[in-house]
Amino acid sequence: MVIAIDGPGGVGKSTVTRRLAKALGVDFLDTGATYRAATVAALDSGVDLADEAAVLAAVRAREIAYEDGVILLDGVSIAAETRSEAVTKAVSPVSALPTVREHIVQIQRDWVAERGDSAVVEGRDIGTVVFPDAPVKVFLTASAEIRAARRAGDAEAANLQVSEIVADLNRRDHADSTREASPLRPADDAVEIDTGAMDIEEVVAAVLDLVSAARRQAICEDS
Ligand code: DC
């Protein structure tokens, strides 16, 4: 089954997703990495990021793949590049372009189909748009201050003050949740988990409970 993990930046989606995938013995997909790869392609080509057709052409000209937790562009790892400040700044405008999203969503759906529709997928619109029929949908939340404190340990944020990280998270939250195409929001049937007072193990355990419940439900429906 597809397990959709959505929520804002810095909430711990990646860590939770990786642990869940390991516990369940399935692959995981970080869809933020696919938008970051599209952004690298756009920046490489030097096109105006507001020129949707040009950005789409630049993105389509490159092959975006995701293997064993590593994002690849034309077969080469761009893991470090995707976390650079330039890409983090440019990813919001690029991921707001509807035709670019359509292209990237197709890559995401194909990736999951290649794995027999069994994966943990994290992002912003997985439960609402990419896999609206996912039997488990989780929306993780935490205040910007708590997310910034967590992110302060990441390499991406190593040179930044916590106040700068809060400002960056707030900027991206605003851009992601107010854009017209697939804004960041919980699906109507998502389970919201406020992770502010929880550690990773508790969050993973809560989602695994939801997976068990969904499996029982699927067995009941089959019989
Ligand atoms: O999860 P992340 O910080 O790597 O995501 C980078 C950006 O990609 C984020 O600011 C919004 C965009 N994104 C998106 O629009 N839809 C997704 N499913 C995942 C990420």
Residues whose N, C-alpha, C, O or C-beta is under 5 A from the ligand:
A	BS01	DC	G9 T31 G32 A33 Y35 V91 S95 E122 G123 R124 D125 R172 D176
